[in-house]
Amino acid sequence: MTGRSGQRSEMRIQGQAQRTERAQGRADTRQARQDTRTERSGERSGVRSDRQEGRTERQGTRQEQRTERQGTRQEQRTDRQGQRQTAVNEAYDNRYHDHDDWDDDWDDYWGAAAVGAAVAVTAYAIGTTITASAFAALPCTSTTIVAGGVTYYQCGTTWYQPAYSGGGVTYVVVNPPAGY
């Protein structure tokens, strides 16, 4: 029995070794799977983090661009307002405060006085151009009329339209606009 008993014992030992080996193989497989899951989870976490960084960066870029566009619009709005104010000031200066050649204006004043006296007797012919000084010296207060987008001035029965000549305003005698 010793022989058989030894064989059985040896077979038991071999069976036990095989079971242990299989158990160890399963444990190694489980550990490898767990390592793979952990690695994948880390990769997914990295990808999520990269996506979030990308979103944050794009949002920051959009905000910067939005702020830049708003600043540009504000600058353009301010520039246009300044240009309008400059144009108004220049028009005002050209109309009321053109003292650059006051000596010439003084001569025009006396000429306008003579013309004004003549106006009382006769009216200007259509197409006649008069200076701003002569217009200001007319014996009546002109009425501003805008017809068809065009500005006219009426003084008595005579109609004038502003024109620009040599950097200054002159007035041309015209026919009345339609309907007047």
KEFILO-411802 format. One record per residue: residue number from 0; residue in three letters; x, y negated, z of N, C-alpha, C in turn. Coordinates in Angstrom, 2 decimals, always signed. Layout:
! KEFILO-411802
REC;pos;code;n_xx;n_yy;n_zz;ca_xx;ca_yy;ca_zz;c_xx;c_yy;c_zz
REC;NUM;ALA;X;Y;Z;X;Y;Z;X;Y;Z
...
! end
This chain:
! KEFILO-411802
REC;pos;code;n_xx;n_yy;n_zz;ca_xx;ca_yy;ca_zz;c_xx;c_yy;c_zz
REC;0;MET;+0.78;+1.17;+0.00;+0.00;+0.00;+0.00;+0.84;-1.26;+0.00
REC;1;THR;+1.93;-1.06;+0.37;+2.81;-2.18;+0.43;+3.05;-2.72;-0.97
REC;2;GLY;+3.17;-1.87;-1.89;+3.38;-2.30;-3.25;+2.18;-3.05;-3.79
REC;3;ARG;+1.05;-2.48;-3.52;-0.15;-3.15;-4.01;-0.42;-4.39;-3.21
REC;4;SER;-0.22;-4.31;-1.99;-0.44;-5.44;-1.12;+0.50;-6.57;-1.53
REC;5;GLY;+1.69;-6.25;-1.93;+2.64;-7.28;-2.38;+2.20;-7.89;-3.69
REC;6;GLN;+1.63;-7.02;-4.55;+1.15;-7.53;-5.84;-0.03;-8.46;-5.63
REC;7;ARG;-0.91;-8.08;-4.75;-2.06;-8.92;-4.49;-1.63;-10.23;-3.88
REC;8;SER;-0.72;-10.13;-2.98;-0.21;-11.32;-2.35;+0.42;-12.24;-3.39
REC;9;GLU;+1.18;-11.63;-4.27;+1.83;-12.41;-5.33;+0.78;-13.01;-6.26
REC;10;MET;-0.25;-12.29;-6.58;-1.31;-12.79;-7.44;-2.06;-13.92;-6.75
REC;11;ARG;-2.27;-13.78;-5.45;-2.93;-14.84;-4.71;-2.09;-16.10;-4.73
REC;12;ILE;-0.82;-15.91;-4.55;+0.09;-17.04;-4.54;+0.09;-17.71;-5.91
REC;13;GLN;+0.12;-16.91;-6.96;+0.09;-17.46;-8.32;-1.24;-18.18;-8.58
REC;14;GLY;-2.33;-17.59;-8.15;-3.65;-18.22;-8.30;-3.71;-19.54;-7.55
REC;15;GLN;-3.15;-19.48;-6.31;-3.12;-20.69;-5.49;-2.27;-21.76;-6.19
REC;16;ALA;-1.17;-21.40;-6.77;-0.28;-22.33;-7.45;-0.97;-22.91;-8.67
REC;17;GLN;-1.70;-22.07;-9.41;-2.42;-22.54;-10.59;-3.52;-23.54;-10.19
REC;18;ARG;-4.25;-23.20;-9.11;-5.29;-24.10;-8.63;-4.69;-25.43;-8.19
REC;19;THR;-3.59;-25.35;-7.49;-2.91;-26.56;-7.03;-2.44;-27.38;-8.23
REC;20;GLU;-1.90;-26.67;-9.21;-1.43;-27.36;-10.43;-2.59;-28.03;-11.16
REC;21;ARG;-3.71;-27.34;-11.30;-4.89;-27.92;-11.96;-5.41;-29.11;-11.15
REC;22;ALA;-5.46;-28.96;-9.84;-5.93;-30.05;-8.97;-5.01;-31.26;-9.12
REC;23;GLN;-3.71;-30.98;-9.16;-2.75;-32.07;-9.33;-2.94;-32.73;-10.71
REC;24;GLY;-3.21;-31.95;-11.75;-3.45;-32.46;-13.10;-4.69;-33.35;-13.12
REC;25;ARG;-5.75;-32.88;-12.43;-6.97;-33.67;-12.36;-6.71;-34.98;-11.61
REC;26;ALA;-5.96;-34.91;-10.52;-5.65;-36.11;-9.73;-4.82;-37.08;-10.58
REC;27;ASP;-3.88;-36.53;-11.35;-3.05;-37.39;-12.23;-3.93;-38.04;-13.30
REC;28;THR;-4.87;-37.25;-13.86;-5.77;-37.79;-14.88;-6.64;-38.90;-14.29
REC;29;ARG;-7.20;-38.62;-13.07;-8.01;-39.65;-12.42;-7.19;-40.92;-12.16
REC;30;GLN;-5.97;-40.75;-11.72;-5.12;-41.91;-11.43;-4.81;-42.67;-12.72
REC;31;ALA;-4.56;-41.95;-13.82;-4.27;-42.59;-15.10;-5.50;-43.37;-15.58
REC;32;ARG;-6.69;-42.76;-15.41;-7.92;-43.46;-15.79;-8.11;-44.72;-14.95
REC;33;GLN;-7.85;-44.60;-13.66;-8.00;-45.76;-12.77;-7.01;-46.85;-13.17
REC;34;ASP;-5.79;-46.47;-13.50;-4.78;-47.45;-13.92;-5.21;-48.14;-15.21
REC;35;THR;-5.77;-47.34;-16.15;-6.25;-47.90;-17.41;-7.38;-48.88;-17.17
REC;36;ARG;-8.34;-48.49;-16.27;-9.44;-49.40;-15.95;-8.92;-50.69;-15.33
REC;37;THR;-7.99;-50.59;-14.42;-7.42;-51.76;-13.77;-6.72;-52.66;-14.79
REC;38;GLU;-5.98;-52.04;-15.70;-5.28;-52.79;-16.74;-6.27;-53.51;-17.66
REC;39;ARG;-7.32;-52.80;-18.08;-8.34;-53.40;-18.94;-9.06;-54.54;-18.22
REC;40;SER;-9.35;-54.33;-16.95;-10.03;-55.37;-16.17;-9.15;-56.62;-16.11
REC;41;GLY;-7.87;-56.42;-15.92;-6.93;-57.55;-15.90;-6.88;-58.25;-17.25
REC;42;GLU;-6.90;-57.47;-18.33;-6.89;-58.07;-19.67;-8.16;-58.87;-19.92
REC;43;ARG;-9.31;-58.27;-19.52;-10.58;-58.99;-19.69;-10.58;-60.27;-18.87
REC;44;SER;-10.05;-60.20;-17.70;-9.98;-61.39;-16.85;-9.10;-62.46;-17.52
REC;45;GLY;-8.01;-62.03;-18.12;-7.13;-62.97;-18.84;-7.83;-63.58;-20.03
REC;46;VAL;-8.58;-62.77;-20.77;-9.33;-63.26;-21.94;-10.38;-64.27;-21.49
REC;47;ARG;-11.11;-63.94;-20.41;-12.12;-64.87;-19.89;-11.46;-66.18;-19.47
REC;48;SER;-10.34;-66.08;-18.83;-9.63;-67.28;-18.39;-9.18;-68.11;-19.59
REC;49;ASP;-8.67;-67.43;-20.64;-8.26;-68.14;-21.86;-9.45;-68.84;-22.51
REC;50;ARG;-10.59;-68.13;-22.56;-11.79;-68.74;-23.15;-12.21;-69.97;-22.36
REC;51;GLN;-12.20;-69.84;-21.04;-12.60;-70.97;-20.19;-11.65;-72.15;-20.38
REC;52;GLU;-10.37;-71.89;-20.48;-9.40;-72.96;-20.71;-9.67;-73.63;-22.06
REC;53;GLY;-9.98;-72.81;-23.07;-10.31;-73.35;-24.40;-11.54;-74.24;-24.34
REC;54;ARG;-12.57;-73.78;-23.64;-13.80;-74.59;-23.50;-13.50;-75.91;-22.80
REC;55;THR;-12.76;-75.83;-21.72;-12.43;-77.03;-20.95;-11.62;-78.00;-21.80
REC;56;GLU;-10.67;-77.47;-22.56;-9.85;-78.33;-23.43;-10.70;-78.99;-24.51
REC;57;ARG;-11.59;-78.21;-25.14;-12.46;-78.78;-26.18;-13.40;-79.83;-25.60
REC;58;GLN;-13.91;-79.57;-24.41;-14.80;-80.55;-23.77;-14.04;-81.84;-23.48
REC;59;GLY;-12.81;-81.71;-23.00;-11.99;-82.89;-22.74;-11.70;-83.67;-24.01
REC;60;THR;-11.41;-82.94;-25.09;-11.15;-83.60;-26.38;-12.39;-84.33;-26.86
REC;61;ARG;-13.57;-83.69;-26.76;-14.81;-84.35;-27.17;-15.05;-85.60;-26.37
REC;62;GLN;-14.81;-85.53;-25.06;-15.03;-86.69;-24.20;-14.07;-87.83;-24.58
REC;63;GLU;-12.82;-87.49;-24.82;-11.85;-88.52;-25.23;-12.27;-89.17;-26.54
REC;64;GLN;-12.69;-88.34;-27.51;-13.10;-88.88;-28.80;-14.35;-89.74;-28.66
REC;65;ARG;-15.29;-89.32;-27.82;-16.51;-90.09;-27.59;-16.16;-91.46;-26.98
REC;66;THR;-15.26;-91.44;-26.00;-14.84;-92.68;-25.36;-14.12;-93.59;-26.36
REC;67;GLU;-13.28;-92.99;-27.19;-12.55;-93.76;-28.20;-13.51;-94.40;-29.20
REC;68;ARG;-14.50;-93.62;-29.66;-15.48;-94.17;-30.61;-16.29;-95.30;-29.97
REC;69;GLN;-16.65;-95.13;-28.70;-17.41;-96.16;-28.02;-16.57;-97.44;-27.90
REC;70;GLY;-15.29;-97.27;-27.58;-14.40;-98.43;-27.49;-14.26;-99.13;-28.84
REC;71;THR;-14.14;-98.34;-29.90;-14.03;-98.91;-31.24;-15.29;-99.69;-31.60
REC;72;ARG;-16.45;-99.10;-31.30;-17.72;-99.81;-31.59;-17.79;-101.11;-30.81
REC;73;GLN;-17.38;-101.08;-29.55;-17.43;-102.29;-28.73;-16.48;-103.35;-29.28
REC;74;GLU;-15.28;-102.95;-29.69;-14.33;-103.90;-30.27;-14.90;-104.52;-31.55
REC;75;GLN;-15.49;-103.68;-32.40;-16.05;-104.19;-33.65;-17.21;-105.14;-33.36
REC;76;ARG;-18.03;-104.80;-32.38;-19.16;-105.66;-32.01;-18.65;-107.01;-31.52
REC;77;THR;-17.61;-106.98;-30.69;-17.02;-108.22;-30.16;-16.41;-109.04;-31.30
REC;78;ASP;-15.71;-108.36;-32.22;-15.12;-109.07;-33.36;-16.20;-109.75;-34.20
REC;79;ARG;-17.27;-109.00;-34.49;-18.35;-109.59;-35.30;-18.98;-110.78;-34.60
REC;80;GLN;-19.18;-110.67;-33.28;-19.76;-111.78;-32.53;-18.83;-112.99;-32.61
REC;81;GLY;-17.54;-112.75;-32.47;-16.57;-113.84;-32.57;-16.57;-114.47;-33.95
REC;82;GLN;-16.67;-113.65;-34.98;-16.71;-114.17;-36.35;-17.97;-115.00;-36.58
REC;83;ARG;-19.10;-114.52;-36.04;-20.34;-115.29;-36.18;-20.22;-116.63;-35.46
REC;84;GLN;-19.65;-116.60;-34.26;-19.51;-117.83;-33.49;-18.57;-118.79;-34.21
REC;85;THR;-17.50;-118.26;-34.77;-16.55;-119.10;-35.52;-17.25;-119.73;-36.72
REC;86;ALA;-18.04;-118.94;-37.43;-18.76;-119.46;-38.60;-19.74;-120.56;-38.19
REC;87;VAL;-20.43;-120.35;-37.07;-21.37;-121.37;-36.59;-20.61;-122.64;-36.23
REC;88;ASN;-19.51;-122.47;-35.52;-18.72;-123.65;-35.12;-18.18;-124.40;-36.34
REC;89;GLU;-17.71;-123.64;-37.32;-17.19;-124.29;-38.53;-18.29;-125.01;-39.28
REC;90;ALA;-19.44;-124.37;-39.38;-20.57;-125.01;-40.07;-20.97;-126.29;-39.32
REC;91;TYR;-20.99;-126.21;-38.01;-21.34;-127.38;-37.20;-20.31;-128.49;-37.42
REC;92;ASP;-19.02;-128.09;-37.38;-17.96;-129.07;-37.59;-18.05;-129.68;-38.98
REC;93;ASN;-18.33;-128.84;-39.99;-18.44;-129.36;-41.35;-19.61;-130.31;-41.50
REC;94;ARG;-20.68;-130.04;-40.79;-21.89;-130.85;-40.93;-21.81;-132.14;-40.13
REC;95;TYR;-21.35;-132.02;-38.89;-21.45;-133.16;-37.98;-20.13;-133.78;-37.55
REC;96;HIS;-19.06;-133.04;-37.64;-17.80;-133.55;-37.08;-16.65;-133.47;-38.07
REC;97;ASP;-16.87;-133.74;-39.30;-15.82;-133.67;-40.29;-15.08;-135.00;-40.29
REC;98;HIS;-14.10;-135.11;-39.39;-13.36;-136.37;-39.25;-12.02;-136.34;-39.96
REC;99;ASP;-11.75;-135.29;-40.72;-10.45;-135.20;-41.39;-10.23;-136.36;-42.35
REC;100;ASP;-11.25;-136.73;-43.05;-11.09;-137.85;-43.98;-12.16;-138.90;-43.67
REC;101;TRP;-12.12;-139.40;-42.43;-13.12;-140.37;-41.97;-13.05;-141.67;-42.75
REC;102;ASP;-11.86;-141.97;-43.25;-11.74;-143.21;-44.02;-12.59;-143.11;-45.29
REC;103;ASP;-12.53;-141.90;-45.95;-13.34;-141.69;-47.15;-14.82;-141.70;-46.80
REC;104;ASP;-15.15;-141.12;-45.65;-16.56;-141.08;-45.24;-17.09;-142.50;-45.02
REC;105;TRP;-16.27;-143.37;-44.49;-16.69;-144.74;-44.23;-17.04;-145.41;-45.56
REC;106;ASP;-16.21;-145.14;-46.59;-16.52;-145.69;-47.91;-17.82;-145.09;-48.43
REC;107;ASP;-17.99;-143.77;-48.18;-19.22;-143.12;-48.62;-20.43;-143.72;-47.90
REC;108;TYR;-20.24;-144.13;-46.66;-21.35;-144.69;-45.90;-21.90;-145.92;-46.61
REC;109;TRP;-21.00;-146.81;-47.02;-21.46;-148.03;-47.70;-22.06;-147.70;-49.05
REC;110;GLY;-21.45;-146.68;-49.72;-22.03;-146.25;-51.00;-23.40;-145.63;-50.76
REC;111;ALA;-23.52;-144.87;-49.66;-24.80;-144.25;-49.34;-25.83;-145.30;-48.98
REC;112;ALA;-25.39;-146.35;-48.33;-26.33;-147.42;-47.98;-26.88;-148.05;-49.25
REC;113;ALA;-25.99;-148.24;-50.22;-26.43;-148.82;-51.48;-27.36;-147.83;-52.20
REC;114;VAL;-26.99;-146.54;-52.16;-27.82;-145.53;-52.80;-29.15;-145.44;-52.07
REC;115;GLY;-29.12;-145.47;-50.74;-30.34;-145.42;-49.96;-31.28;-146.56;-50.33
REC;116;ALA;-30.72;-147.72;-50.55;-31.56;-148.85;-50.95;-32.15;-148.59;-52.32
REC;117;ALA;-31.38;-147.95;-53.19;-31.87;-147.66;-54.53;-32.94;-146.58;-54.48
REC;118;VAL;-32.84;-145.65;-53.51;-33.81;-144.58;-53.41;-35.18;-145.15;-53.10
REC;119;ALA;-35.20;-146.20;-52.34;-36.49;-146.80;-52.01;-37.19;-147.25;-53.28
REC;120;VAL;-36.40;-147.61;-54.28;-36.98;-148.09;-55.53;-37.16;-146.93;-56.50
REC;121;THR;-36.10;-146.10;-56.66;-36.17;-144.98;-57.61;-35.65;-143.72;-56.93
REC;122;ALA;-36.03;-142.55;-57.41;-35.57;-141.26;-56.88;-34.40;-140.77;-57.71
REC;123;TYR;-33.63;-139.84;-57.14;-32.52;-139.24;-57.88;-33.05;-138.36;-59.00
REC;124;ALA;-32.28;-138.25;-60.06;-32.64;-137.37;-61.18;-32.30;-135.94;-60.80
REC;125;ILE;-33.07;-134.98;-61.31;-32.79;-133.56;-61.08;-31.37;-133.27;-61.55
REC;126;GLY;-30.61;-132.53;-60.70;-29.24;-132.18;-61.04;-28.21;-133.13;-60.45
REC;127;THR;-28.64;-134.25;-59.88;-27.72;-135.18;-59.25;-27.15;-134.56;-57.98
REC;128;THR;-25.84;-134.72;-57.78;-25.18;-134.21;-56.58;-24.83;-135.39;-55.69
REC;129;ILE;-25.15;-135.27;-54.39;-24.79;-136.33;-53.45;-23.94;-135.73;-52.34
REC;130;THR;-23.15;-136.55;-51.70;-22.27;-136.08;-50.62;-23.08;-135.87;-49.35
REC;131;ALA;-22.46;-135.20;-48.40;-23.10;-134.97;-47.11;-23.38;-136.30;-46.42
REC;132;SER;-22.47;-137.26;-46.57;-22.67;-138.58;-45.94;-23.88;-139.27;-46.54
REC;133;ALA;-24.00;-139.20;-47.86;-25.13;-139.84;-48.53;-26.43;-139.16;-48.11
REC;134;PHE;-26.39;-137.83;-47.97;-27.57;-137.10;-47.56;-27.98;-137.50;-46.14
REC;135;ALA;-26.98;-137.63;-45.26;-27.27;-138.02;-43.88;-27.82;-139.43;-43.80
REC;136;ALA;-27.51;-140.28;-44.78;-27.95;-141.67;-44.76;-29.28;-141.89;-45.47
REC;137;LEU;-29.94;-140.81;-45.91;-31.22;-140.96;-46.61;-32.22;-141.69;-45.69
REC;138;PRO;-33.12;-142.45;-46.25;-34.02;-143.26;-45.45;-35.13;-142.46;-44.74
REC;139;CYS;-35.13;-141.16;-44.88;-36.15;-140.35;-44.22;-35.49;-139.18;-43.50
REC;140;THR;-36.23;-138.53;-42.65;-35.75;-137.33;-41.98;-36.14;-136.13;-42.84
REC;141;SER;-35.15;-135.34;-43.23;-35.44;-134.23;-44.14;-36.12;-133.09;-43.39
REC;142;THR;-36.96;-132.37;-44.10;-37.65;-131.19;-43.58;-37.01;-129.97;-44.24
REC;143;THR;-36.64;-129.00;-43.41;-36.01;-127.78;-43.93;-37.10;-126.78;-44.32
REC;144;ILE;-37.00;-126.27;-45.54;-37.94;-125.28;-46.06;-37.12;-124.10;-46.58
REC;145;VAL;-37.52;-122.89;-46.21;-36.88;-121.70;-46.76;-37.92;-121.00;-47.62
REC;146;ALA;-37.62;-120.88;-48.90;-38.55;-120.24;-49.84;-37.78;-119.22;-50.66
REC;147;GLY;-38.24;-117.98;-50.62;-37.57;-116.92;-51.39;-36.15;-116.68;-50.92
REC;148;GLY;-35.87;-116.92;-49.64;-34.53;-116.72;-49.10;-33.57;-117.85;-49.41
REC;149;VAL;-34.05;-118.93;-50.01;-33.21;-120.08;-50.36;-33.62;-121.27;-49.48
REC;150;THR;-32.62;-121.98;-48.97;-32.90;-123.15;-48.11;-33.00;-124.42;-48.96
REC;151;TYR;-34.05;-125.17;-48.73;-34.28;-126.45;-49.40;-34.50;-127.51;-48.33
REC;152;TYR;-34.20;-128.75;-48.68;-34.51;-129.88;-47.80;-35.40;-130.84;-48.58
REC;153;GLN;-36.47;-131.26;-47.93;-37.39;-132.20;-48.58;-37.29;-133.54;-47.86
REC;154;CYS;-37.08;-134.57;-48.65;-37.03;-135.93;-48.12;-37.97;-136.75;-49.00
REC;155;GLY;-39.14;-137.06;-48.46;-40.14;-137.74;-49.29;-40.61;-136.78;-50.36
REC;156;THR;-40.52;-137.20;-51.62;-40.93;-136.33;-52.73;-39.74;-135.67;-53.41
REC;157;THR;-38.54;-135.90;-52.88;-37.32;-135.36;-53.48;-36.88;-134.11;-52.72
REC;158;TRP;-36.44;-133.11;-53.48;-36.01;-131.84;-52.93;-34.51;-131.67;-53.15
REC;159;TYR;-33.82;-131.17;-52.13;-32.37;-130.97;-52.19;-32.05;-129.52;-51.83
REC;160;GLN;-30.95;-129.06;-52.42;-30.46;-127.72;-52.09;-28.98;-127.86;-51.74
REC;161;PRO;-28.53;-127.29;-50.62;-27.11;-127.42;-50.25;-26.23;-126.63;-51.22
REC;162;ALA;-25.07;-127.18;-51.49;-24.07;-126.51;-52.32;-22.71;-126.79;-51.69
REC;163;TYR;-21.71;-126.02;-52.06;-20.39;-126.19;-51.48;-19.43;-126.61;-52.58
REC;164;SER;-18.68;-127.67;-52.28;-17.73;-128.19;-53.26;-16.51;-128.71;-52.52
REC;165;GLY;-15.34;-128.23;-52.91;-14.10;-128.70;-52.30;-14.04;-128.43;-50.80
REC;166;GLY;-14.63;-127.35;-50.35;-14.59;-127.00;-48.93;-15.61;-127.74;-48.10
REC;167;GLY;-16.46;-128.54;-48.72;-17.47;-129.28;-47.97;-18.85;-129.06;-48.55
REC;168;VAL;-19.85;-129.53;-47.82;-21.23;-129.38;-48.26;-21.62;-130.60;-49.08
REC;169;THR;-22.29;-130.34;-50.20;-22.90;-131.41;-50.99;-24.36;-131.01;-51.18
REC;170;TYR;-25.16;-131.91;-51.69;-26.57;-131.62;-51.89;-26.94;-131.95;-53.32
REC;171;VAL;-27.67;-131.01;-53.97;-28.04;-131.16;-55.34;-29.56;-131.39;-55.38
REC;172;VAL;-29.99;-132.37;-56.16;-31.41;-132.66;-56.33;-31.99;-131.57;-57.24
REC;173;VAL;-33.05;-130.93;-56.78;-33.66;-129.81;-57.52;-35.16;-130.00;-57.60
REC;174;ASN;-35.77;-129.20;-58.46;-37.23;-129.17;-58.52;-37.75;-128.50;-57.25
REC;175;PRO;-38.95;-128.81;-56.85;-39.50;-128.15;-55.66;-39.62;-126.65;-55.89
REC;176;PRO;-39.50;-125.83;-54.83;-39.68;-124.39;-54.99;-41.13;-124.09;-55.36
REC;177;ALA;-41.33;-122.92;-55.92;-42.68;-122.51;-56.33;-43.64;-122.60;-55.16
REC;178;GLY;-44.78;-123.15;-55.36;-45.79;-123.25;-54.32;-45.74;-124.53;-53.52
REC;179;TYR;-44.81;-125.45;-53.85;-44.69;-126.71;-53.10;-44.89;-127.89;-54.00
! end
